[in-house]
Amino acid sequence: MSFSYESFLRALMKGKGLELFMAQRIALITGGGKRIGAATASLLMDNDWFVFIHVRTSVSEAEEIIHAYEQKHASKAPAEIIQADLNSDEELTALIKTIISHEQVKSGGGLHALIHNASIYNSQDYESVTLESLRLNNRLHIEVPFLLTQGLLTPLKAGQGCVIGMVDTSLGRAWKGLSHYTASKAGLRQLMINLAGDLAPDIRVNCVAPGAIIAADWENEHFASIVEKVPLGRAGEPADVAQAILFLVESTYLSGQILSVDGGWSVSP
């Protein structure tokens, strides 16, 4: 099992080295049943993490992640599916309580990574954006990460954990038909940067900003035009983003950073 050498030495000096060496790191991924969330869950499990895979409706997809792991490793997957509608205050509260009271968290020394991946992404002309749509974007991209992080502070501190906010590369650019989305993602970016200061030194907080990774059905033409400008000459894969997330959760001296996974697009002319 891999582990942070620095963390091991600190714990060893406190007389807790053996427990840390044997403990399995634990992560919660919201929206973990599909695409980037699924790739991240699989990669973390492959690297000896126990993963809470949160889904709203993608239960069968999450079950497939677990099945694929068990077929690959011929052993029980270190994962559990948790279903909750994050737009419901009651279900969000229940999710927090489930994590806090879970035996895996209590016996494993806390929560070691919280990955805010759940998202909504659609295009609407500015004139047609409804208050309901605006509030849903703000709910999923700002309110839920704020409240979920706040609610899980105790296990995160116990695990000297890391929080990851999934933002994007839209900051400072005008994206037609996406004002409701980009505004809320900018809010998430600033929330994460602020929490990097508020929660230090107990909890590290970083962001991952994917570029051209997966095209929605309605944006194929726009997506293709972006890929043409990517210096690496191709679109990325969910696995590329998962690798960046793994790097951040295992890098114990990184906090307040925004890691763009965009093939160099953000610095291209």
Secondary structure, 3 states (H helix, E strand, C coil): CCCCHHHHHHHHHCCCHHHHHHCCCEEEECCCCCHHHHHHHHHHHHCCCEEEEEECCCHHHHHHHHHHHHHHHCCCCCEEEEECCCCCHHHHHHHHHHHHHCHHHHHCCCCCEEEECCCCCCCCCHHHCCHHHHHHHHHHHHHHHHHHHHHCHHHHHHCCCEEEEECCCCCCCCCCCCHHHHHHHHHHHHHHHHHHHHCCCCCEEEEEEECCCCCCHHHHHHHHHHHCCCCCCCCCCHHHHHHHHHHHHHCCCCCCCEEEECCCHHHCC
